[in-house]
Amino acid sequence: MFSGVYLQTLFRKVLREKEPKTSYYDIIKELARVAVVQLEIAKKKYLVRTEIRGLAAAWLLKLWVNKYRLML
């Protein structure tokens, strides 16, 4: 329970800093509609989202691009 609250708080903080006009609830609502599949790789199980759309996709893409641009 504590880790969930911590992650939610951290996500909201990053969202406010990076995209202040983007609604946290809109992103969570869109993520809630995403299908998830379980994959097993090298005897480890992972949950993987099959599709992300809308504000959630745009925000996650920006986050990914910024992360890897900083690593170049």
Secondary structure, 3 states (H helix, E strand, C coil): CHHHHHHHHHHHHHHHHHCCCCCHHHHHHHHHCCCEEEEEECCEEEEEECCCCHHHHHHHHHHHHHHHHHHC
